[in-house]
């Protein structure tokens, strides 16, 4: 039995060069370790992506190509990030996003995926604050009167995510009923409708599924290919796609994000509905 009050948590946030894993890269990582509500360690670094960032992404986080020009590649420091997390459960807002990017980098360097699971302040807030209209990090910060200076930089988002986590704890009925020292970590996973295990974001595991290895190779090379998709208005027909990235969502289904001829908007193709690739 693991109690929340004796658990070392790692609050985590990343900034990226684009919206989707495989199609973009990590440009900043921030980690803060907490024990019994107190910050006990911190890590933050910028990283240089292999391709320059476009303005749309720069506008989101404010990290420019000039800022990362002399930054290291993430491969040089991923073992430090892996060691910092260790066997601690992570806390992040939209945790699957951060975990999917980091899982790729861990596996590139043959580092095992952590055995613990993630806690997501977005999922927790959806369950504990059902009346709140929007559950973005800035909305939750405003709801809990948390200072918003520095929004969308990793270190600020990390610190705020942990503050929101502690505020949400007081909305868990058992937190007060059992006395905070007796609240089990497993119960917090139940509140967010289940744990978020790192293995669910493994590309090595995904490579074992039908057709994904071929899609992954094309995506890495930014090459178009054809799929047969058992969904939409052209069910079962071959269609050409230009891959943009991957969305990891083990609960609702992983999806390929791609452009199709004649459409300026990206579309999602759920992997379990892709029946053939060429």
KOLMI-729446 format. One record per residue: z, y, x of N, C-alpha, C, O in turn. Coordinates in steps of 0.02 Angstrom, whole numbers, padded with zeros to 5 digits. Example, Ala and Ser with C-alpha at 12.3 -4.5 7.8 and 13.67 -1.06 7.14 Angstrom:
BEGIN
NODE   n_up n_north n_east  ca_up ca_north ca_east   c_up c_north c_east   o_up o_north o_east
NODE  00390  -00284  00660  00390   -00225   00615  00390  -00165  00660  00423  -00166  00712
NODE  00354  -00112  00642  00357   -00053   00684  00394   00002  00645  00402   00057  00670
This chain:
BEGIN
NODE   n_up n_north n_east  ca_up ca_north ca_east   c_up c_north c_east   o_up o_north o_east
NODE  00000  -00060  00043  00000    00000   00000  00000   00062  00044  00045   00072  00085
NODE -00051   00104  00036 -00056    00164   00077 -00042   00225  00033 -00075   00234 -00019
NODE  00005   00265  00053  00025    00324   00015 -00013   00386  00040 -00026   00393  00099
NODE -00030   00430 -00007 -00069    00489   00013 -00030   00532  00062 -00059   00562  00107
NODE  00036   00536  00054  00076    00582   00092  00087   00560  00165  00111   00599  00206
NODE  00070   00498  00180  00076    00475   00249  00008   00460  00279  00002   00430  00333
NODE -00045   00481  00245 -00113    00468   00267 -00141   00528  00305 -00134   00585  00284
NODE -00173   00514  00361 -00211    00566   00397 -00279   00572  00363 -00319   00525  00363
NODE -00293   00630  00335 -00358    00644   00304 -00401   00685  00352 -00375   00725  00392
NODE -00466   00676  00347 -00512    00718   00385 -00557   00755  00335 -00600   00724  00303
NODE -00547   00820  00330 -00591    00862   00289 -00656   00873  00329 -00654   00887  00389
NODE -00712   00867  00295 -00776    00864   00329 -00827   00908  00294 -00828   00912  00232
NODE -00869   00942  00333 -00926    00977   00305 -00980   00981  00358 -00966   00989  00417
NODE -01043   00976  00336 -01100    00984   00381 -01147   01036  00351 -01150   01047  00291
NODE -01185   01068  00395 -01242    01108   00375 -01305   01076  00405 -01303   01047  00459
NODE -01360   01081  00369 -01420    01044   00388 -01482   01089  00390 -01482   01145  00365
NODE -01535   01062  00419 -01598    01099   00425 -01641   01092  00362 -01694   01123  00358
NODE -01618   01052  00314 -01656    01042   00252 -01612   01009  00200 -01552   01002  00209
NODE -01643   00989  00145 -01604    00964   00088 -01589   00889  00091 -01540   00867  00062
NODE -01631   00850  00128 -01626    00778   00120 -01621   00742  00187 -01654   00762  00236
NODE -01580   00690  00190 -01577    00648   00251 -01645   00618  00268 -01688   00610  00224
NODE -01654   00604  00331 -01717    00578   00361 -01769   00633  00366 -01805   00637  00416
NODE -01774   00675  00315 -01822    00730   00318 -01795   00791  00353 -01833   00837  00369
NODE -01730   00794  00365 -01698    00851   00399 -01639   00826  00441 -01623   00767  00440
NODE -01608   00873  00477 -01557    00854   00526 -01495   00897  00519 -01495   00950  00488
NODE -01441   00873  00549 -01378    00909   00550 -01382   00966  00602 -01403   00955  00658
NODE -01360   01026  00582 -01359    01082   00630 -01288   01108  00642 -01277   01148  00687
NODE -01240   01085  00602 -01170    01103   00614 -01125   01050  00583 -01138   01024  00530
NODE -01071   01035  00619 -01020    00990   00594 -00952   01023  00603 -00937   01051  00656
NODE -00910   01019  00551 -00841    01042   00556 -00796   00987  00529 -00809   00958  00477
NODE -00742   00974  00565 -00693    00924   00546 -00623   00954  00554 -00609   00988  00604
NODE -00580   00941  00506 -00510    00962   00511 -00466   00904  00489 -00475   00877  00435
NODE -00420   00884  00532 -00374    00830   00516 -00310   00858  00487 -00282   00907  00512
NODE -00286   00827  00433 -00225    00848   00399 -00177   00790  00392 -00197   00733  00377
NODE -00114   00803  00402 -00061    00754   00392 -00003   00788  00357  00023   00838  00381
NODE  00017   00760  00300  00071    00789   00260  00058   00863  00243  00104   00904  00243
NODE -00007   00878  00230 -00025    00945   00209 -00034   00995  00264 -00051   01053  00251
NODE -00024   00974  00327 -00030    01021   00383 -00090   01002  00427 -00102   00943  00441
NODE -00128   01053  00448 -00184    01040   00493 -00158   01022  00562 -00118   01058  00591
NODE -00181   00964  00587 -00157    00940   00652 -00212   00937  00705 -00197   00928  00764
NODE -00275   00945  00685 -00329    00943   00734 -00391   00973  00703 -00397   00977  00642
NODE -00438   00994  00745 -00499    01028   00721 -00556   01017  00769 -00547   01012  00830
NODE -00617   01012  00741 -00677    01005   00781 -00733   01044  00746 -00740   01040  00685
NODE -00772   01081  00785 -00829    01116   00757 -00882   01125  00811 -00866   01141  00868
NODE -00945   01114  00793 -00999    01125   00841 -01065   01136  00804 -01078   01107  00752
NODE -01107   01178  00835 -01177    01185   00813 -01219   01134  00851 -01201   01113  00906
NODE -01275   01113  00820 -01320    01066   00852 -01392   01088  00843 -01410   01117  00791
NODE -01432   01074  00892 -01503    01095   00890 -01545   01041  00859 -01546   00984  00883
NODE -01581   01057  00805 -01626    01007   00775 -01689   01000  00816 -01705   01042  00858
NODE -01726   00946  00803 -01788    00934   00841 -01844   00981  00821 -01892   00992  00859
NODE -01840   01009  00760 -01891    01055   00735 -01857   01120  00713 -01801   01118  00689
NODE -01891   01178  00721 -01862    01241   00698 -01847   01241  00623 -01884   01210  00584
NODE -01795   01275  00604 -01778    01281   00533 -01822   01333  00499 -01843   01382  00529
NODE -01835   01322  00435 -01873    01371   00395 -01824   01420  00363 -01764   01406  00359
NODE -01849   01477  00342 -01806    01531   00318 -01766   01511  00257 -01708   01533  00249
NODE -01794   01470  00212 -01758    01451   00152 -01691   01418  00168 -01641   01430  00135
NODE -01691   01376  00220 -01630    01343   00239 -01583   01389  00278 -01522   01385  00271
NODE -01612   01432  00318 -01571    01482   00354 -01533   01526  00305 -01476   01544  00317
NODE -01566   01543  00249 -01535    01587   00200 -01474   01554  00167 -01429   01588  00144
NODE -01472   01487  00165 -01417    01452   00133 -01353   01457  00175 -01300   01474  00150
NODE -01359   01442  00240 -01299    01438   00282 -01293   01494  00334 -01240   01502  00364
NODE -01347   01531  00345 -01343    01586   00393 -01349   01566  00465 -01340   01608  00509
NODE -01362   01503  00479 -01371    01480   00548 -01445   01488  00566 -01488   01458  00535
NODE -01459   01528  00616 -01528    01542   00636 -01551   01496  00692 -01510   01463  00724
NODE -01616   01495  00703 -01643    01456   00758 -01618   01483  00825 -01610   01445  00873
NODE -01606   01548  00829 -01580    01577   00891 -01509   01553  00904 -01489   01544  00962
NODE -01470   01544  00852 -01400    01522   00860 -01395   01451  00887 -01347   01434  00921
NODE -01445   01410  00872 -01442    01340   00895 -01487   01327  00955 -01493   01270  00978
NODE -01520   01379  00980 -01567    01371   01035 -01537   01335  01095 -01568   01291  01124
NODE -01476   01353  01112 -01443    01322   01170 -01388   01273  01151 -01348   01252  01192
NODE -01387   01254  01088 -01338    01205   01065 -01359   01135  01086 -01418   01123  01097
NODE -01312   01089  01092 -01330    01020   01112 -01363   00983  01054 -01359   01004  00997
NODE -01395   00927  01070 -01418    00881   01018 -01358   00843  00992 -01311   00829  01029
NODE -01360   00826  00929 -01302    00792   00899 -01290   00724  00931 -01233   00700  00932
NODE -01342   00692  00956 -01334    00626   00987 -01286   00629  01047 -01255   00578  01064
NODE -01280   00687  01078 -01236    00694   01136 -01162   00697  01116 -01119   00685  01158
NODE -01148   00712  01053 -01079    00722   01031 -01059   00678  00972 -01003   00684  00947
NODE -01105   00636  00949 -01090    00597   00888 -01032   00549  00900 -00995   00534  00852
NODE -01022   00526  00961 -00965    00481   00974 -00899   00519  00967 -00848   00489  00947
NODE -00898   00584  00984 -00838    00624   00976 -00822   00633  00901 -00763   00629  00881
NODE -00873   00643  00861 -00864    00650   00789 -00839   00584  00760 -00793   00583  00718
NODE -00869   00530  00782 -00849    00463   00759 -00776   00449  00776 -00739   00422  00734
NODE -00756   00466  00836 -00687    00455   00858 -00639   00499  00818 -00585   00476  00801
NODE -00658   00561  00805 -00615    00607   00768 -00600   00578  00698 -00543   00580  00674
NODE -00652   00553  00665 -00642    00525   00598 -00601   00461  00601 -00554   00452  00562
NODE -00618   00417  00647 -00580    00355   00656 -00574   00316  00592 -00624   00302  00558
NODE -00513   00297  00575 -00501    00258   00513 -00472   00302  00458 -00440   00276  00412
NODE -00483   00367  00463 -00456    00413   00412 -00505   00420  00354 -00565   00423  00364
NODE -00479   00423  00292 -00523    00439   00236 -00545   00511  00242 -00506   00555  00260
NODE -00608   00524  00226 -00634    00592   00231 -00628   00626  00163 -00629   00593  00110
NODE -00624   00692  00165 -00624    00734   00105 -00682   00783  00113 -00685   00818  00163
NODE -00726   00786  00064 -00782    00832   00068 -00805   00849 -00003 -00793   00812 -00050
NODE -00838   00907 -00009 -00867    00925  -00072 -00938   00898 -00073 -00978   00913 -00028
NODE -00955   00858 -00124 -01017    00818  -00125 -01018   00773 -00063 -01066   00773 -00024
NODE -00966   00733 -00057 -00957    00689   00001 -01018   00645  00016 -01033   00635  00075
NODE -01052   00617 -00034 -01110    00575  -00018 -01163   00610  00025 -01196   00578  00066
NODE -01171   00675  00016 -01219    00713   00056 -01200   00710  00130 -01241   00692  00172
NODE -01138   00727  00145 -01114    00727   00215 -01114   00657  00245 -01135   00647  00302
NODE -01091   00608  00206 -01086    00540   00230 -01155   00510  00244 -01163   00472  00292
NODE -01204   00526  00203 -01271    00498   00214 -01303   00523  00278 -01336   00485  00313
NODE -01292   00587  00295 -01319    00614   00358 -01282   00584  00418 -01314   00563  00467
NODE -01216   00582  00414 -01178    00558   00472 -01187   00483  00482 -01189   00460  00540
NODE -01194   00444  00429 -01206    00372   00436 -01269   00359  00476 -01271   00313  00517
NODE -01320   00399  00465 -01383    00392   00503 -01370   00403  00577 -01393   00364  00619
NODE -01333   00456  00594 -01320    00472   00664 -01275   00420  00696 -01284   00403  00755
NODE -01226   00393  00660 -01183    00341   00688 -01224   00279  00706 -01218   00251  00760
NODE -01267   00259  00659 -01306    00198   00670 -01359   00206  00724 -01376   00158  00759
NODE -01384   00267  00732 -01432    00279   00787 -01401   00264  00855 -01435   00242  00901
NODE -01336   00277  00861 -01301    00267   00924 -01260   00202  00924 -01215   00193  00965
NODE -01277   00157  00878 -01245    00091   00874 -01169   00096  00865 -01132   00054  00891
NODE -01147   00146  00828 -01076    00154   00812 -01063   00125  00743 -01101   00138  00696
NODE -01011   00086  00737 -00995    00056   00672 -00977   00109  00622 -00949   00162  00639
NODE -00993   00096  00559 -00974    00143   00507 -00900   00135  00492 -00875   00079  00491
NODE -00865   00191  00482 -00793    00186   00468 -00779   00139  00409 -00818   00133  00362
NODE -00722   00105  00413 -00703    00056   00362 -00671   00089  00301 -00664   00057  00248
NODE -00651   00151  00308 -00619    00186   00252 -00671   00215  00205 -00731   00210  00218
NODE -00648   00246  00151 -00693    00275   00101 -00684   00351  00097 -00638   00379  00126
NODE -00729   00382  00061 -00726    00455   00055 -00698   00477 -00012 -00704   00443 -00063
NODE -00665   00535 -00010 -00643    00569  -00071 -00687   00631 -00080 -00698   00669 -00033
NODE -00710   00641 -00140 -00756    00696  -00154 -00723   00746 -00201 -00705   00728 -00258
NODE -00715   00807 -00179 -00683    00858  -00222 -00726   00875 -00282 -00700   00899 -00333
NODE -00791   00864 -00278 -00834    00875  -00336 -00820   00822 -00389 -00811   00839 -00447
NODE -00819   00759 -00369 -00805    00705  -00417 -00735   00711 -00446 -00725   00700 -00506
NODE -00686   00728 -00404 -00618    00735  -00428 -00612   00792 -00478 -00579   00786 -00529
NODE -00646   00848 -00464 -00641    00905  -00509 -00676   00891 -00576 -00653   00915 -00628
NODE -00730   00852 -00575 -00763    00835  -00637 -00717   00795 -00683 -00720   00802 -00745
NODE -00674   00754 -00653 -00627    00714  -00693 -00565   00754 -00713 -00539   00747 -00768
NODE -00541   00797 -00668 -00477    00831  -00679 -00485   00900 -00709 -00437   00927 -00737
NODE -00545   00929 -00705 -00558    00994  -00735 -00620   00990 -00780 -00669   01025 -00768
NODE -00618   00948 -00830 -00678    00938  -00872 -00700   01001 -00909 -00758   01006 -00928
NODE -00655   01048 -00918 -00673    01109  -00954 -00708   01162 -00912 -00733   01211 -00938
NODE -00709   01151 -00846 -00740    01200  -00801 -00816   01192 -00805 -00842   01136 -00801
NODE -00851   01247 -00814 -00924    01244  -00825 -00962   01223 -00762 -01010   01185 -00766
NODE -00940   01248 -00704 -00976    01233  -00642 -00926   01208 -00590 -00869   01233 -00586
NODE -00947   01159 -00552 -00901    01126  -00505 -00924   01133 -00432 -00908   01091 -00390
NODE -00961   01186 -00418 -00979    01200  -00348 -00916   01220 -00310 -00866   01239 -00340
NODE -00920   01217 -00244 -00863    01234  -00202 -00840   01306 -00216 -00780   01319 -00221
NODE -00888   01352 -00222 -00869    01423  -00233 -00838   01432 -00302 -00794   01474 -00310
NODE -00859   01393 -00352 -00830    01398  -00418 -00758   01372 -00418 -00714   01402 -00449
NODE -00746   01317 -00383 -00679    01290  -00379 -00633   01336 -00338 -00575   01345 -00355
NODE -00661   01366 -00285 -00621    01413  -00246 -00601   01473 -00289 -00544   01496 -00286
NODE -00647   01497 -00329 -00631    01553  -00374 -00579   01532 -00425 -00533   01569 -00440
NODE -00587   01472 -00453 -00540    01447  -00503 -00469   01443 -00476 -00421   01458 -00512
NODE -00462   01423 -00413 -00396    01415  -00383 -00375   01476 -00341 -00324   01473 -00306
NODE -00413   01531 -00346 -00397    01593  -00311 -00393   01583 -00235 -00347   01607 -00202
NODE -00441   01547 -00209 -00445    01534  -00136 -00494   01584 -00106 -00548   01595 -00133
NODE -00475   01615 -00051 -00516    01666  -00018 -00585   01638 -00002 -00591   01581  00021
NODE -00638   01679 -00014 -00706    01654  -00007 -00743   01682  00053 -00804   01673  00058
NODE -00709   01716  00098 -00743    01741   00158 -00768   01682  00199 -00731   01636  00215
NODE -00833   01685  00218 -00860    01633   00261 -00894   01576  00224 -00908   01524  00254
NODE -00907   01584  00160 -00937    01531   00121 -01003   01507  00151 -01043   01547  00176
NODE -01014   01443  00147 -01075    01408   00170 -01079   01399  00245 -01131   01378  00270
NODE -01026   01414  00282 -01022    01391   00351 -00973   01332  00351 -00925   01331  00313
NODE -00987   01283  00394 -00953    01219   00389 -00878   01224  00395 -00842   01191  00357
NODE -00853   01265  00441 -00780    01267   00452 -00745   01296  00390 -00692   01271  00371
NODE -00774   01348  00360 -00744    01376   00300 -00745   01325  00244 -00695   01315  00210
NODE -00803   01293  00233 -00809    01244   00179 -00761   01186  00188 -00735   01160  00139
NODE -00750   01167  00251 -00703    01112   00265 -00632   01130  00245 -00598   01092  00211
NODE -00611   01189  00266 -00543    01211   00251 -00532   01220  00176 -00480   01202  00149
NODE -00582   01249  00143 -00576    01261   00072 -00577   01195  00033 -00540   01187 -00016
NODE -00618   01147  00055 -00619    01082   00022 -00550   01049  00023 -00529   01019 -00026
NODE -00515   01056  00080 -00448    01026   00082 -00400   01064  00037 -00358   01033  00003
NODE -00404   01130  00036 -00361    01168  -00009 -00373   01150 -00082 -00326   01144 -00121
NODE -00436   01141 -00099 -00453    01120  -00168 -00425   01051 -00182 -00399   01038 -00236
NODE -00431   01006 -00133 -00403    00938  -00141 -00329   00941 -00158 -00306   00906 -00203
NODE -00292   00982 -00122 -00220    00986  -00135 -00206   01016 -00204 -00159   00996 -00238
NODE -00246   01065 -00224 -00237    01093  -00291 -00252   01041 -00345 -00217   01037 -00396
NODE -00303   01000 -00333 -00321    00949  -00382 -00267   00895 -00387 -00258   00865 -00440
NODE -00231   00883 -00333 -00178    00833  -00334 -00127   00848 -00389 -00102   00802 -00422
NODE -00113   00912 -00399 -00063    00931  -00449 -00088   00921 -00520 -00049   00927 -00568
NODE -00152   00905 -00527 -00180    00891  -00594 -00182   00816 -00608 -00198   00796 -00663
NODE -00165   00776 -00558 -00161    00703  -00568 -00094   00688 -00601 -00042   00700 -00570
NODE -00093   00662 -00662 -00030    00652  -00697  00021   00613 -00656  00080   00629 -00655
NODE -00002   00561 -00621  00044    00518  -00583  00075   00555 -00524  00126   00534 -00498
NODE  00043   00610 -00502  00068    00646  -00444  00139   00672 -00457  00182   00668 -00414
NODE  00150   00697 -00518  00217    00722  -00536  00260   00667 -00567  00321   00666 -00557
NODE  00228   00621 -00604  00266    00568  -00637  00299   00521 -00586  00355   00499 -00595
NODE  00262   00507 -00532  00287    00460  -00482  00325   00495 -00425  00357   00462 -00385
NODE  00321   00560 -00423  00343    00600  -00365  00290   00593 -00311  00265   00537 -00299
NODE  00272   00647 -00281  00213    00649  -00237  00215   00598 -00180  00163   00575 -00158
NODE  00275   00582 -00156  00280    00536  -00100  00257   00466 -00118  00242   00426 -00073
NODE  00255   00449 -00182  00239    00381  -00204  00168   00373 -00231  00151   00320 -00255
NODE  00128   00425 -00226  00059    00420  -00251  00016   00381 -00202  00010   00400 -00143
NODE -00013   00327 -00225 -00053    00284  -00182 -00123   00312 -00173 -00152   00342 -00219
NODE -00149   00303 -00113 -00217    00326  -00098 -00268   00293 -00144 -00315   00325 -00166
NODE -00258   00229 -00158 -00305    00193  -00201 -00310   00225 -00270 -00362   00221 -00303
NODE -00256   00255 -00293 -00258    00286  -00359 -00303   00348 -00358 -00337   00362 -00408
NODE -00305   00383 -00303 -00350    00441  -00298 -00423   00418 -00301 -00465   00452 -00331
NODE -00438   00361 -00271 -00506    00334  -00277 -00522   00317 -00350 -00578   00327 -00372
NODE -00473   00291 -00386 -00483    00275  -00456 -00496   00338 -00497 -00537   00336 -00544
NODE -00462   00393 -00481 -00471    00455  -00518 -00544   00479 -00513 -00571   00504 -00562
NODE -00574   00471 -00454 -00645    00491  -00446 -00693   00435 -00465 -00752   00437 -00447
NODE -00668   00385 -00502 -00708    00329  -00526 -00732   00283 -00471 -00788   00258 -00473
NODE -00689   00273 -00421 -00703    00224  -00369 -00711   00254 -00300 -00726   00314 -00294
NODE -00700   00214 -00248 -00707    00238  -00180 -00780   00251 -00162 -00826   00228 -00196
NODE -00790   00288 -00108 -00857    00300  -00080 -00858   00268 -00010 -00846   00303  00039
NODE -00873   00204 -00006 -00873    00171   00060 -00932   00191  00103 -00987   00201  00077
NODE -00920   00198  00167 -00973    00219   00213 -01032   00170  00213 -01089   00191  00222
NODE -01018   00107  00202 -01072    00057   00206 -01126   00070  00154 -01183   00049  00162
NODE -01108   00105  00100 -01158    00121   00048 -01210   00170  00073 -01261   00181  00040
NODE -01198   00201  00131 -01245    00250   00158 -01279   00225  00222 -01308   00264  00260
NODE -01274   00160  00233 -01303    00129   00292 -01379   00122  00285 -01403   00093  00237
NODE -01416   00149  00333 -01489    00138   00334 -01506   00068  00357 -01556   00040  00335
NODE -01465   00039  00399 -01477   -00030   00422 -01474  -00078  00363 -01514  -00125  00359
NODE -01427  -00066  00317 -01423   -00108   00257 -01483  -00094  00212 -01511  -00140  00182
NODE -01503  -00031  00207 -01559   -00013   00164 -01624  -00042  00190 -01669  -00059  00152
NODE -01629  -00049  00257 -01689   -00078   00287 -01700  -00151  00265 -01755  -00177  00270
NODE -01646  -00183  00242 -01652   -00253   00220 -01681  -00260  00150 -01700  -00315  00129
NODE -01685  -00204  00114 -01711   -00206   00045 -01787  -00203  00046 -01816  -00177  00094
NODE -01819  -00229 -00007 -01893   -00231  -00008 -01925  -00163  00002 -01906  -00114 -00030
NODE -01973  -00160  00046 -02017   -00103   00056 -01986  -00043  00092 -02023   00000  00116
NODE -01919  -00040  00098 -01892    00022   00125 -01908   00032  00198 -01920   00088  00220
NODE -01910  -00022  00237 -01924   -00014   00309 -01991   00021  00320 -01997   00064  00363
NODE -02041   00001  00280 -02107    00033   00285 -02104   00106  00266 -02132   00149  00299
NODE -02068   00120  00211 -02061    00190   00189 -02024   00231  00241 -02042   00289  00253
NODE -01973   00203  00272 -01934    00238   00322 -01977   00257  00382 -01972   00312  00408
NODE -02020   00210  00403 -02064    00223   00460 -02112   00281  00444 -02124   00324  00486
NODE -02140   00281  00383 -02186    00334   00364 -02150   00401  00357 -02177   00453  00375
NODE -02089   00398  00330 -02051    00459   00321 -02034   00490  00388 -02039   00551  00396
NODE -02015   00449  00436 -01998    00474   00502 -02058   00508  00535 -02051   00557  00570
NODE -02117   00481  00522 -02179    00508   00551 -02210   00562  00507 -02261   00592  00525
NODE -02179   00575  00449 -02205    00624   00400 -02276   00606  00378 -02318   00650  00368
NODE -02289   00541  00369 -02354    00517   00349 -02354   00499  00274 -02306   00470  00249
NODE -02408   00515  00240 -02415    00496   00170 -02429   00421  00164 -02453   00390  00210
NODE -02412   00394  00106 -02427    00324   00092 -02431   00315  00016 -02423   00363 -00021
NODE -02445   00255 -00006 -02451    00242  -00077 -02397   00194 -00101 -02376   00149 -00065
NODE -02374   00206 -00163 -02324    00162  -00193 -02347   00142 -00263 -02385   00177 -00296
NODE -02322   00085 -00285 -02327    00067  -00355 -02259   00078 -00385 -02209   00049 -00361
NODE -02255   00120 -00436 -02191    00140  -00464 -02185   00117 -00536 -02227   00131 -00578
NODE -02131   00080 -00549 -02120    00054  -00617 -02079   00103 -00659 -02025   00086 -00683
NODE -02106   00162 -00667 -02074    00213  -00706 -02121   00271 -00717 -02174   00274 -00686
NODE -02102   00316 -00761 -02144    00375  -00774 -02205   00359 -00815 -02212   00305 -00843
NODE -02249   00408 -00820 -02309    00402  -00862 -02363   00358 -00832 -02409   00336 -00867
NODE -02358   00345 -00767 -02409    00303  -00733 -02377   00239 -00708 -02389   00216 -00652
NODE -02337   00209 -00750 -02300    00149  -00733 -02348   00094 -00708 -02397   00077 -00740
NODE -02331   00066 -00650 -02369    00010  -00622 -02432   00029 -00585 -02466  -00014 -00558
NODE -02449   00094 -00583 -02510    00116  -00549 -02494   00139 -00478 -02439   00162 -00463
NODE -02544   00132 -00434 -02536    00158  -00366 -02538   00234 -00368 -02577   00264 -00405
NODE -02494   00264 -00330 -02495    00337  -00324 -02478   00357 -00252 -02438   00325 -00219
NODE -02511   00410 -00230 -02500    00434  -00162 -02440   00481 -00160 -02430   00522 -00205
NODE -02399   00473 -00107 -02341    00516  -00100 -02336   00541 -00028 -02353   00505  00019
NODE -02314   00603 -00020 -02300    00632   00046 -02224   00638  00051 -02195   00682  00020
NODE -02192   00594  00090 -02118    00591   00090 -02086   00655  00118 -02111   00684  00167
NODE -02031   00675  00086 -01993    00734   00107 -01924   00714  00133 -01899   00743  00180
NODE -01894   00664  00102 -01827    00643   00122 -01801   00588  00077 -01839   00558  00039
NODE -01737   00577  00082 -01705    00523   00045 -01641   00549  00013 -01604   00586  00045
NODE -01628   00531 -00049 -01565    00546  -00082 -01524   00481 -00085 -01547   00432 -00114
NODE -01464   00482 -00056 -01421    00424  -00060 -01371   00434 -00117 -01330   00479 -00116
NODE -01376   00392 -00166 -01330    00394  -00223 -01320   00323 -00248 -01352   00303 -00296
NODE -01276   00285 -00215 -01267    00215  -00234 -01247   00205 -00307 -01260   00152 -00335
NODE -01216   00256 -00338 -01194    00248  -00407 -01252   00254 -00456 -01256   00217 -00505
NODE -01296   00302 -00444 -01352    00313  -00490 -01418   00285 -00463 -01467   00278 -00500
NODE -01419   00268 -00399 -01479    00240  -00369 -01507   00285 -00315 -01515   00345 -00324
NODE -01523   00254 -00257 -01554    00291  -00202 -01626   00309 -00222 -01658   00272 -00259
NODE -01650   00365 -00196 -01717    00388  -00217 -01755   00418 -00159 -01727   00454 -00117
NODE -01820   00404 -00157 -01866    00437  -00111 -01886   00504 -00142 -01904   00507 -00201
NODE -01882   00558 -00103 -01904    00623  -00125 -01972   00636 -00093 -01979   00632 -00032
NODE -02022   00652 -00134 -02090    00658  -00107 -02131   00708 -00148 -02116   00722 -00206
NODE -02183   00733 -00116 -02233    00773  -00150 -02290   00728 -00172 -02305   00678 -00139
NODE -02322   00745 -00227 -02380    00707  -00251 -02439   00755 -00256 -02430   00815 -00267
NODE -02500   00729 -00249 -02559    00772  -00251 -02562   00814 -00315 -02553   00789 -00370
NODE -02575   00879 -00307 -02583    00924  -00364 -02519   00952 -00391 -02521   00992 -00438
NODE -02461   00934 -00363 -02398    00960  -00388 -02360   00994 -00332 -02350   00965 -00279
NODE -02339   01057 -00343 -02301    01093  -00291 -02227   01073 -00287 -02192   01090 -00240
NODE -02204   01037 -00339 -02134    01019  -00343 -02123   00947 -00318 -02164   00903 -00331
NODE -02067   00936 -00283 -02051    00869  -00262 -02030   00826 -00322 -02006   00852 -00373
NODE -02039   00761 -00315 -02017    00715  -00367 -01973   00661 -00335 -01976   00648 -00276
NODE -01930   00632 -00377 -01887    00578  -00354 -01914   00511 -00379 -01931   00503 -00437
NODE -01917   00464 -00333 -01939    00396  -00349 -01882   00348 -00331 -01868   00338 -00272
NODE -01850   00320 -00382 -01794    00276  -00368 -01818   00212 -00333 -01867   00181 -00353
NODE -01783   00194 -00280 -01806    00140  -00237 -01811   00074 -00275 -01855   00034 -00261
NODE -01766   00063 -00323 -01767   -00001  -00358 -01826  -00006 -00408 -01837  -00058 -00437
NODE -01863   00050 -00417 -01921    00049  -00460 -01987   00050 -00421 -02041   00049 -00450
NODE -01982   00051 -00354 -02042    00047  -00313 -02056  -00027 -00300 -02019  -00060 -00264
NODE -02110  -00051 -00328 -02125   -00123  -00326 -02173  -00143 -00270 -02178  -00202 -00253
NODE -02208  -00094 -00240 -02253   -00110  -00185 -02268  -00046 -00146 -02264   00009 -00172
NODE -02285  -00056 -00082 -02300    00000  -00037 -02359  -00019  00006 -02365  -00075  00028
NODE -02404   00030  00016 -02459    00018   00064 -02481   00084  00096 -02526   00086  00138
